[in-house]
Amino acid sequence: MKPRNTGLFIHETGDRSKTSEPVRALHIERKFSYSFENFFHPFVGELVEKLNRESLPGLLDPKFHQDLKKDANHNPAIENQETVDFFYKNYGYEQPERSEFVSVVGFPREIDLREGGPYANYNWELFFHIPLTIAVHLSKNQRFAEAQRWFHFVFDPTCNDTTVSRPARFWKFLAFRDPTCNITQIDALLALFSQSDLTAEQQRCRDSLQRGLEELQRKPFQPHVVARTRHVAYQYSVVMKYLDNLIAWGDSLFRQDTIEAINEAMQLYVLAVNILGERPQRIPPKGTVRPLTFAKLKDQGLDRGGNALGNLEGKFVFNLGLPRTESRDSDETEPLFGIGRTLYFCIPRNDKILGYWDLVADRLFKIRHCMNIEGVVRQLALFDPPIDPGMLVKAAAAGIDVTAIVSGLNQPIGPVRSLFLIQKALELAGEVRGLGGALLAAIEKGDGEQLALLRQGHEIKIQQMQQEVRFLQWKQSEESTESLLRSRASALDRYRYYQRVLGLESESDAPSDSLPLDRGALTEENFEEVYETLVGQFDETVSTINYPSLATKQDGRLHLHEGEYAELNEHADRAFAARISAAGAEAIAAASAFLPDLEVKLAYWGVGTGTWIPVGRLAADIGRAVSSGFQVWASVEEELGRNAAKTASYERRADEWMLQANLAARELMQIGRQIIGSLISEQIAKHEYENLKKQIVQSNEVLAFLNGESQTLSTGEEVPGKFSTRDLYVWMQGELTRLYYEYYRFAFDTARKAERTMKHELMRPEVDAADFIKFNYWDGGRKGLLSGEVLSLDIKRMEMAYHEHHRREYELTKHLSLRQLDPLALLNLKASGLCEVTVPEWLFDLDNPGHYLRRMKNVSLSIPSVTGPYTSVSCTLSLLKSSIRKSPILKDGDYPRQGSEDDRFVDYFGTIQSIVTSSANNDSGMFETNLRDERFLPFEGSGAISTWKLELPHEFRQFNYDTISDVVLHIRYTARQGIDRNLVVEDLKDRVATENASGLALLFSLKHDFPTEWHRFFSAPPASQHFSASIRRDYFPYFSQGRGIALEAFQLIGLKKMERPTPHAITGLNAAALSADLEEYQAFDLELTDDVRSVLGDDTDIPVFLLMTYRIEE
């Protein structure tokens, strides 16, 4: 469901500058009008559904469009009330005060075709312009039936829907069924400018016309601006285009010149006549009227259309009628009266529209008078030539329109020889190849532009993703700087700690606790200055502690401190020796304990005492004492070693603290340099981020340039968009594809025409059996690429086949005397200036029996007569029909033709060829007969078996036709040998011997061939007049010598001027007896007195002729 109050577009009219207080308190001097437009298409879903269900006929059905408007879900009254409620709800006006100063107008949901409607242009394009454009395009491409189908979506004159009144039923577009202005005549519309008292409809029409004129002045070369305000112009355009399609369709069928095609063309012309209706009355030219100057017209009052009304008073001398009182806007022609007024500048006649009546009348006149489209009278075959089903199967398999193939079968051979057409086809195929290359280049360039756009779009997306990365890298650099600051603080604490434990006092140049960060822009221009500032700020020199001299002694590979050396090598050794000694003494003491006690008696000078001495115990005690002494010594040495080691360790700790202090100092200086580098890295990351942002902007500019959009660059420079954009190449692809296909069709049709002409010229079975030009060159899936190359190859093959099979044939000349061939036709020509004569095949067999495929090369005409020295003998010689025996095969052993369906013969109907002579002696109707002319000579290629029409000027004769003694056709033709001569001779014998079928006749002029008898007849008195003629054997043709002659009939013919002669049969003659006299006496006498008197009647000056028919007997 669609929302009912969405997509509203508001127009406000009125002056709100007068309102300075709230709405309730102000005095309204002017009423405001709010118009709510539906700024969305309300029936998109319905249209798409209709298209999917019923295709185009359902989508473009006017009844469906009207039903959408009448649908209960789209009630105009309800929708308008909803619009009013929506306005008052959202704009704060209270209901009681609505009608006092505010007017709200809404438009219902419908197929909007109003002038200025938001979606009116879209609907006009969808339902009118697109079908009409497609129809015109199809018509220009000779697809008339499809064009008519599309025309019927807009204008259908064959509609018989009686539920809609005429002429609205014929229009399928709603804007034309319900026009906003019912005044259609332009003079009536222009007259509205000079009228004051107008109805509402007239006022609306005048305003619309005024807008159209204003738009026309602004855009003088855009006719649509006027047609949008005057829809009848569109209607005229549609009807004229429809008529153009009908007439072009009819002309296409008319040019096929067959009975079936002409009957179909006639129906189309009749439909055009019915659409046109009755021809408008021709307005006679007006007499002399004194012109008015511009100043006088201005004084009379020029209207907005630049015209003025003029009085008709005195323009009509006699005016006895009364003016009509019906509506003055009637479309009927009304009488003008002297009391009326009319526009000073009249409406010019529309010669284009009036030309349709002339054109259709011309076509119907020619059809009804048995003429072709060029106006030449001819006789058509009753049925079209047969169609080759195999060719239709091949065409259908190749995807070719079978209708187009069939329509081209009956087309006459063109006026140009096949070799010339082959060369032109090769040239066109070369153009097709060039267009194919251009199309491929456009496709490649279009793909390149598309690839460039794709790459640019991907590059922008990648850059946009990189932008986030660059931003994070920038922030990461800032965090790295912060981390370095934290590391500096840690190093500074360690440095101060070791300074303190070493008992050193803080120096005045000691590093500070915090350093301010300057993240100003760092560029190539200010780098030196900023760098020096950063170095001065962060590259602090921290004092280090000088290490005291260190005395070491080497013990093997060890470099030991003196205390460590003393502990290890001195005190430890002595302690070890003491420990060993103590252990020895302890062992001795333990061993001495086992010694026995001794009694010792001491007598000094004999005085003494004796005692017991514990030797073992004493020895053990002494040993223990010694061991304890050694133990004490070892302990002393160990203590001295420990003291030396502790002193050494303190010294090493002090050295270690000094090292850590110095390392902390070095680290502080290193971190200062790292902070400088980190700040530079921050600037690098920031510059990369900003550069990437600029790169994205520039990439978008490049993308806009590639899309052909004009823009102002970030530098402020105005840059036009790229001309050779993807859209250009897409357009080029479309146009080149169309041109390519049209060129291909042109080249293909020319090649087909060349093939047909070549086969007509050569007429050889091996050539007719070959299909040089095929139907499968164009591959729509590959846009027809390489079709020109393949077509060129086949045209080359066809050219070589032409040269291989263009063999020389017999070249013969036949002089045909009309006096001998058809004497009655000669008399008709002399009497009425018109005759028809048929040249049968047996006349040529008399000269060359056994020949076939007799085709004329050139024909000339001789008319022996008595004329003046500068008198033109203008005789029109027209070929009405011709036949060619194309095969030497005998049908069931018979040589003669077996009816009109005999496939050994080819008949040519329809196309009329004519020449007009200027002289009476062997005139071919051309200034110079050139057998190497690129064009066919007149009658070239037609069959020698032919029917001719001779025509002399009838009304204004340039000489006396009675002096024409004969008419001789000089037929130059080619032939081939291939039939059994004896069979042809036997057929000739049967033909000349058949009664009433031989066609042999003799014509005698009584006045000129028998002058003595004629003079004697007229010089004698009427009662004694006598006419007798003697017919000798030598009057008969030479081929009859030695053969019997059987006389058949005798006729007298009197030639009266301007009348066709009527033969008078001579009765009472014994033809058999006369034939016998002719054989025995070589002559016979004819008594013709009564018959001559009967033919002459009262007019004794008319020439009289004797026509005698006969046959040959063996």
QUIKAHU-V798195 format. One record per backbone hydrogen bond with DSSP energy under -0.5 kcal/mol. CO is the residue of the C=O (numbers start at 0). NH is the residue of the N-H. E is the energy in kcal/mol with one decimal. If there is no record, write none. Layout:
# QUIKAHU-V798195
{{CO	NH	E} {CO	NH	E}}
This chain:
# QUIKAHU-V798195
{{2	5	-0.6} {6	38	-3.8} {8	36	-3.0} {10	34	-2.3} {12	32	-1.4} {13	15	-0.6} {14	17	-0.5} {15	18	-1.3} {17	19	-0.7} {21	24	-0.7} {21	25	-0.9} {22	25	-0.5} {25	27	-0.6} {26	28	-0.6} {31	102	-3.2} {32	12	-1.9} {32	34	-0.5} {33	35	-0.6} {33	104	-3.4} {34	10	-2.1} {34	36	-0.6} {35	106	-1.2} {36	8	-2.1} {36	38	-1.2} {37	39	-0.9} {39	41	-0.7} {40	43	-0.8} {42	46	-2.5} {43	47	-2.6} {44	48	-2.4} {45	49	-2.5} {46	50	-2.5} {47	51	-2.3} {48	52	-1.9} {49	53	-3.1} {50	54	-1.5} {53	57	-1.2} {54	58	-1.9} {55	59	-2.7} {57	60	-0.9} {60	64	-1.5} {61	65	-2.5} {62	66	-2.3} {63	67	-1.7} {64	68	-1.3} {65	69	-1.7} {66	70	-0.7} {67	70	-0.5} {70	73	-1.7} {71	74	-0.6} {73	75	-0.6} {74	78	-2.6} {75	79	-2.5} {76	80	-2.2} {77	81	-2.4} {78	82	-2.0} {79	83	-2.1} {80	84	-2.7} {81	85	-2.4} {82	86	-2.0} {83	87	-2.3} {84	88	-2.0} {85	89	-1.8} {86	90	-2.0} {87	91	-0.7} {93	96	-0.8} {94	97	-1.7} {96	99	-0.5} {96	100	-0.9} {97	100	-0.7} {97	101	-1.8} {100	31	-3.1} {102	33	-3.3} {102	104	-0.5} {104	35	-2.8} {107	109	-0.7} {109	111	-1.3} {113	115	-0.5} {113	116	-1.7} {116	119	-1.0} {116	120	-0.6} {118	122	-2.1} {119	123	-2.8} {120	124	-2.5} {121	125	-2.6} {122	126	-2.7} {123	127	-1.8} {123	128	-2.2} {124	129	-2.5} {127	131	-2.2} {128	132	-2.8} {129	133	-2.4} {130	134	-2.3} {131	135	-2.4} {132	136	-2.4} {133	137	-2.6} {134	138	-2.3} {135	139	-2.4} {136	140	-1.2} {137	142	-2.6} {138	141	-1.6} {141	143	-0.9} {142	146	-2.1} {143	147	-2.6} {144	148	-1.8} {145	149	-1.8} {146	150	-2.5} {147	151	-2.2} {149	152	-1.1} {150	153	-2.1} {150	154	-3.6} {153	171	-2.5} {153	172	-0.6} {155	158	-1.5} {159	161	-1.0} {160	163	-1.1} {164	168	-1.8} {166	169	-1.3} {167	170	-1.3} {169	155	-3.0} {169	171	-0.5} {171	173	-0.5} {172	175	-1.5} {172	176	-1.1} {173	177	-1.9} {181	183	-0.8} {184	188	-1.8} {185	189	-2.7} {186	190	-1.8} {187	191	-0.6} {188	191	-1.1} {189	192	-1.2} {190	193	-1.0} {191	194	-1.2} {195	197	-1.3} {198	202	-2.7} {199	203	-2.2} {200	204	-2.4} {201	205	-2.6} {202	206	-2.5} {203	207	-2.1} {204	208	-2.5} {205	209	-2.6} {206	210	-2.3} {207	211	-2.0} {208	212	-2.3} {209	213	-2.4} {210	214	-2.5} {211	215	-2.2} {212	216	-2.1} {213	217	-1.6} {214	218	-2.9} {218	221	-1.4} {221	224	-1.4} {222	225	-0.8} {222	226	-2.1} {223	227	-2.1} {225	228	-1.0} {225	229	-1.0} {229	232	-2.0} {229	233	-0.5} {230	234	-1.8} {231	235	-2.6} {232	236	-2.2} {233	237	-2.5} {234	238	-2.5} {235	239	-2.6} {236	240	-2.4} {237	241	-2.5} {238	242	-2.5} {239	243	-2.5} {240	244	-2.1} {241	245	-2.3} {242	246	-3.0} {243	247	-2.6} {244	248	-2.4} {245	249	-2.8} {246	250	-2.9} {247	251	-2.2} {248	252	-1.9} {249	253	-3.0} {250	254	-2.3} {251	255	-0.5} {252	255	-0.9} {252	256	-0.6} {253	256	-1.2} {257	261	-2.8} {258	262	-2.2} {259	263	-1.9} {260	264	-2.5} {261	265	-2.4} {262	266	-1.5} {263	267	-1.5} {264	268	-2.3} {265	269	-2.6} {266	270	-2.1} {267	271	-2.1} {268	272	-2.2} {269	273	-2.4} {270	274	-2.0} {271	275	-2.3} {272	276	-2.6} {281	283	-0.6} {292	296	-2.3} {293	297	-2.6} {294	298	-2.1} {295	299	-2.0} {296	300	-1.0} {302	305	-2.0} {306	302	-3.1} {307	343	-3.5} {309	341	-2.6} {311	314	-2.1} {311	315	-0.6} {314	316	-0.6} {316	318	-0.6} {326	329	-1.3} {331	333	-0.6} {336	339	-2.2} {339	311	-2.3} {341	309	-4.3} {343	345	-0.7} {345	347	-0.5} {348	350	-1.1} {349	353	-2.3} {350	354	-1.7} {351	355	-0.6} {352	355	-1.3} {352	356	-0.6} {353	356	-0.5} {353	357	-1.2} {354	358	-2.6} {355	359	-2.6} {356	360	-2.2} {357	361	-2.1} {358	362	-2.1} {359	363	-2.5} {360	364	-2.3} {361	365	-2.0} {362	366	-2.1} {363	367	-2.6} {364	368	-1.0} {365	370	-3.3} {366	369	-1.4} {369	377	-2.0} {371	374	-2.0} {375	371	-1.9} {378	909	-1.0} {380	258	-0.5} {386	388	-0.8} {387	391	-1.4} {388	392	-2.3} {389	393	-2.1} {390	394	-2.5} {391	395	-2.7} {392	396	-2.4} {393	397	-1.7} {394	399	-2.8} {395	398	-1.2} {400	404	-1.6} {401	405	-2.9} {402	406	-2.6} {403	407	-1.1} {404	408	-0.6} {405	408	-1.2} {405	409	-0.7} {407	410	-0.7} {414	935	-2.6} {416	420	-1.9} {417	421	-3.0} {418	422	-2.1} {419	423	-2.2} {420	424	-2.9} {421	425	-2.4} {422	426	-2.3} {423	427	-2.8} {424	428	-2.6} {425	429	-2.3} {426	430	-2.0} {427	431	-2.5} {428	432	-2.6} {429	433	-2.5} {430	434	-2.9} {431	435	-2.6} {432	436	-2.5} {433	437	-2.6} {434	438	-3.0} {435	439	-2.6} {436	440	-2.8} {437	441	-2.7} {438	442	-2.7} {439	443	-3.0} {440	444	-3.3} {441	445	-3.1} {442	446	-3.1} {443	447	-2.9} {444	448	-3.1} {445	449	-2.9} {446	450	-3.1} {447	451	-2.8} {448	452	-2.9} {449	453	-2.8} {450	454	-3.4} {451	455	-3.1} {452	456	-2.9} {453	457	-2.8} {454	458	-3.3} {455	459	-2.5} {456	460	-2.3} {457	461	-3.0} {458	462	-2.9} {459	463	-2.7} {460	464	-2.2} {461	465	-3.0} {462	466	-2.1} {463	467	-1.1} {464	468	-1.4} {465	469	-3.6} {466	470	-2.5} {467	471	-2.6} {468	472	-2.7} {469	473	-2.4} {470	474	-2.5} {471	475	-2.7} {472	476	-2.3} {473	477	-2.0} {474	478	-2.5} {475	479	-2.4} {476	480	-2.1} {477	481	-2.4} {478	482	-2.6} {479	483	-2.2} {480	484	-2.2} {481	485	-2.2} {482	486	-2.6} {483	487	-2.6} {484	488	-2.2} {485	489	-2.1} {486	490	-2.5} {487	491	-2.8} {488	492	-2.1} {489	493	-2.1} {490	494	-2.6} {491	495	-2.5} {492	496	-2.5} {493	497	-2.5} {494	498	-2.1} {495	499	-2.6} {496	500	-2.8} {497	501	-1.6} {498	503	-2.8} {499	502	-1.4} {506	509	-1.3} {516	518	-0.7} {520	522	-0.6} {522	526	-0.6} {525	529	-2.6} {526	530	-3.1} {527	531	-2.3} {528	532	-1.9} {529	533	-2.6} {530	534	-2.7} {531	535	-2.7} {532	536	-1.6} {533	537	-3.1} {533	538	-0.5} {534	538	-2.0} {537	539	-1.6} {539	541	-0.8} {548	550	-0.5} {549	551	-0.6} {550	561	-1.1} {552	559	-3.4} {553	555	-0.5} {554	556	-0.6} {554	557	-1.9} {557	554	-3.2} {557	559	-0.7} {559	552	-2.9} {560	564	-3.4} {561	565	-3.2} {562	566	-2.8} {563	567	-2.4} {564	568	-3.7} {564	569	-0.7} {565	569	-1.4} {565	570	-2.8} {565	571	-0.6} {566	571	-1.0} {569	573	-2.8} {570	574	-2.4} {571	575	-2.0} {572	576	-2.9} {573	577	-2.8} {574	578	-2.4} {575	579	-2.5} {576	580	-3.0} {577	581	-3.2} {578	582	-2.0} {579	583	-2.3} {580	584	-3.2} {581	585	-2.2} {582	586	-1.8} {583	587	-2.7} {584	588	-2.7} {585	589	-2.1} {586	590	-2.1} {587	591	-3.0} {588	592	-1.1} {590	593	-1.4} {591	594	-2.2} {594	615	-0.6} {597	599	-0.5} {597	612	-7.8} {598	600	-0.5} {599	601	-0.6} {599	610	-4.4} {600	602	-0.6} {601	603	-0.5} {601	608	-1.0} {602	604	-0.9} {602	605	-0.8} {603	606	-3.1} {605	607	-0.7} {606	603	-5.4} {608	601	-4.9} {610	599	-5.3} {610	612	-0.6} {611	613	-0.5} {612	597	-4.3} {612	614	-1.8} {613	617	-2.7} {614	618	-2.8} {615	619	-2.6} {616	620	-2.8} {617	621	-3.0} {618	622	-2.4} {619	623	-2.4} {620	624	-2.8} {621	625	-2.5} {622	626	-2.8} {623	627	-2.8} {624	628	-2.5} {625	629	-2.6} {626	630	-2.4} {627	631	-2.8} {628	632	-2.5} {629	633	-2.8} {630	634	-2.7} {631	635	-2.8} {632	636	-2.8} {633	637	-2.7} {634	638	-2.8} {635	639	-2.9} {636	640	-2.5} {637	641	-2.9} {638	642	-2.8} {639	643	-2.4} {640	644	-2.9} {641	645	-3.1} {642	646	-2.6} {643	647	-2.4} {644	648	-3.0} {645	649	-2.8} {646	650	-2.5} {647	651	-2.9} {648	652	-3.0} {649	653	-2.7} {650	654	-2.5} {651	655	-2.9} {652	656	-3.1} {653	657	-2.7} {654	658	-2.6} {655	659	-3.1} {656	660	-3.0} {657	661	-2.9} {658	662	-3.4} {659	663	-3.0} {660	664	-2.4} {661	665	-3.2} {662	666	-3.1} {663	667	-2.5} {664	668	-2.2} {665	669	-2.7} {666	670	-3.4} {667	671	-2.0} {668	672	-1.7} {669	673	-2.6} {670	674	-2.9} {671	675	-1.9} {672	676	-2.6} {673	677	-3.2} {674	678	-2.8} {675	679	-2.4} {676	680	-2.7} {677	681	-2.6} {678	682	-2.1} {679	683	-2.6} {680	684	-3.1} {681	685	-2.9} {682	686	-3.2} {683	687	-2.9} {684	688	-2.4} {685	689	-3.1} {686	690	-3.4} {687	691	-2.3} {688	692	-2.1} {689	693	-2.6} {690	694	-2.8} {691	695	-2.5} {692	696	-2.3} {693	697	-3.0} {694	698	-2.8} {695	699	-2.6} {696	700	-2.0} {697	701	-2.7} {698	702	-2.7} {699	703	-2.7} {700	704	-2.5} {701	705	-2.9} {702	706	-1.8} {703	708	-2.9} {704	707	-1.4} {704	721	-1.9} {705	725	-0.6} {710	712	-0.6} {710	718	-2.8} {712	715	-2.3} {716	712	-2.9} {716	718	-0.6} {718	710	-2.3} {722	724	-2.2} {724	728	-2.1} {725	729	-2.7} {726	730	-2.9} {727	731	-3.3} {728	732	-2.7} {729	733	-2.4} {730	734	-3.2} {731	735	-3.5} {732	736	-2.6} {733	737	-2.3} {734	738	-3.4} {735	739	-3.6} {736	740	-2.6} {737	741	-2.8} {738	742	-3.5} {739	743	-2.7} {740	744	-3.3} {741	745	-2.8} {742	746	-3.6} {743	747	-3.8} {744	748	-3.2} {745	749	-2.5} {746	750	-2.8} {747	751	-2.9} {748	752	-2.8} {749	753	-2.8} {750	754	-2.8} {751	755	-2.9} {752	756	-2.8} {753	757	-2.8} {754	758	-2.7} {755	759	-2.0} {756	760	-2.5} {757	761	-3.1} {758	762	-2.2} {763	766	-0.7} {763	767	-2.7} {764	768	-1.9} {766	769	-0.8} {769	771	-0.8} {771	773	-0.7} {776	778	-0.6} {777	779	-0.7} {778	781	-1.3} {778	783	-3.1} {779	782	-1.5} {781	784	-1.7} {783	786	-1.8} {785	789	-2.0} {786	790	-2.5} {787	791	-2.5} {788	792	-2.0} {789	793	-2.0} {790	794	-2.2} {791	795	-2.4} {792	796	-2.3} {793	797	-2.3} {794	798	-2.4} {795	799	-2.5} {796	800	-2.2} {797	801	-2.1} {798	802	-2.0} {799	803	-2.2} {800	804	-2.0} {801	805	-1.0} {804	806	-2.1} {809	811	-0.6} {809	974	-1.5} {811	972	-2.5} {813	815	-0.7} {813	970	-3.2} {814	816	-0.6} {815	817	-0.6} {815	968	-2.9} {816	820	-3.1} {817	821	-2.0} {819	1000	-0.5} {821	824	-0.5} {821	825	-1.6} {822	826	-2.0} {823	827	-2.2} {824	828	-2.3} {825	829	-2.2} {826	830	-2.2} {827	831	-3.0} {827	832	-0.7} {827	833	-0.8} {828	832	-1.4} {830	1057	-1.2} {832	951	-3.7} {834	949	-2.7} {836	947	-3.7} {837	839	-0.7} {838	945	-1.2} {839	842	-0.5} {839	843	-0.6} {840	843	-0.8} {840	844	-1.7} {841	845	-1.4} {842	846	-0.6} {843	846	-0.6} {843	847	-2.6} {847	850	-1.4} {849	977	-1.8} {849	978	-2.1} {851	975	-2.6} {852	854	-0.8} {853	943	-2.1} {854	973	-2.8} {855	940	-3.0} {857	971	-3.1} {859	969	-2.7} {860	922	-2.8} {861	967	-3.2} {863	964	-2.1} {863	965	-0.9} {864	866	-0.7} {867	870	-1.1} {871	873	-0.8} {872	874	-1.0} {873	952	-0.7} {874	876	-0.7} {874	916	-2.4} {875	877	-0.6} {875	950	-1.7} {876	914	-2.1} {877	879	-0.7} {877	948	-2.6} {878	912	-0.8} {880	946	-2.9} {881	907	-2.9} {882	944	-1.2} {883	885	-1.1} {883	905	-2.2} {884	852	-2.1} {889	891	-0.8} {890	893	-2.0} {893	890	-1.4} {896	898	-0.9} {898	901	-1.1} {901	904	-1.5} {903	885	-2.1} {903	886	-1.0} {905	883	-2.0} {906	908	-0.5} {907	881	-1.4} {908	910	-2.0} {910	912	-0.5} {912	878	-2.7} {914	876	-2.8} {917	872	-1.6} {919	862	-2.3} {919	921	-0.6} {921	923	-0.5} {922	860	-2.0} {927	929	-0.9} {928	930	-0.6} {929	932	-1.5} {933	416	-2.8} {936	939	-2.3} {938	941	-1.7} {941	855	-3.2} {943	945	-1.0} {944	882	-2.8} {945	838	-3.5} {946	879	-2.6} {946	880	-1.3} {947	836	-2.3} {948	877	-2.8} {949	834	-2.1} {950	875	-3.1} {954	956	-0.8} {958	960	-0.7} {959	962	-1.6} {960	963	-1.6} {962	964	-0.7} {966	817	-3.3} {966	968	-0.5} {967	861	-2.5} {967	969	-0.6} {968	815	-3.1} {968	970	-0.9} {969	859	-1.9} {969	971	-0.7} {970	813	-3.2} {970	972	-0.6} {971	856	-4.2} {971	857	-1.9} {972	811	-3.4} {973	854	-2.2} {974	809	-2.2} {975	851	-2.5} {979	983	-1.4} {980	984	-2.3} {981	985	-2.4} {982	986	-1.9} {983	987	-2.2} {984	988	-2.5} {985	989	-2.2} {986	990	-2.3} {987	991	-2.6} {988	992	-1.2} {989	993	-0.7} {990	993	-0.9} {991	1111	-2.7} {993	996	-1.6} {993	997	-0.8} {999	1109	-1.8} {1001	1107	-3.0} {1003	1005	-0.7} {1003	1105	-3.3} {1004	1008	-3.1} {1004	1009	-0.8} {1007	1010	-0.5} {1009	1013	-2.2} {1010	1014	-2.6} {1011	1015	-2.5} {1012	1016	-2.0} {1013	1017	-1.9} {1014	1018	-2.2} {1015	1019	-1.2} {1020	1023	-1.1} {1021	1024	-0.7} {1026	1087	-2.4} {1026	1088	-0.5} {1028	1030	-0.6} {1028	1085	-3.1} {1029	1031	-0.6} {1030	1083	-1.7} {1031	1034	-1.3} {1032	1035	-1.6} {1036	1039	-1.2} {1037	1040	-2.0} {1039	1042	-2.0} {1043	1045	-0.5} {1043	1112	-3.6} {1044	1046	-0.6} {1045	1110	-2.0} {1048	1108	-2.1} {1049	1065	-2.7} {1050	1106	-3.4} {1051	1063	-2.8} {1052	1104	-2.8} {1053	1055	-0.7} {1055	1058	-1.7} {1060	1062	-0.5} {1062	1064	-0.6} {1063	1051	-3.1} {1064	1066	-0.7} {1068	1070	-1.0} {1069	1073	-2.3} {1070	1074	-2.2} {1071	1075	-2.1} {1072	1076	-2.4} {1073	1077	-2.3} {1074	1078	-1.9} {1075	1079	-2.5} {1076	1080	-3.4} {1076	1082	-0.9} {1077	1081	-0.8} {1081	1032	-2.5} {1083	1030	-3.2} {1085	1028	-2.1} {1085	1087	-0.7} {1087	1091	-2.6} {1088	1092	-2.2} {1089	1093	-2.1} {1090	1094	-2.1} {1091	1095	-2.8} {1092	1096	-2.4} {1095	1098	-1.4} {1097	1099	-1.0} {1098	1101	-0.6} {1102	1054	-2.6} {1103	1005	-2.2} {1103	1006	-0.6} {1104	1052	-2.7} {1104	1106	-0.5} {1105	1003	-2.8} {1105	1107	-0.5} {1106	1050	-2.4} {1107	1001	-3.0} {1108	1047	-2.8} {1108	1048	-1.1} {1109	999	-0.6} {1110	1045	-2.7} {1112	1043	-2.4}}
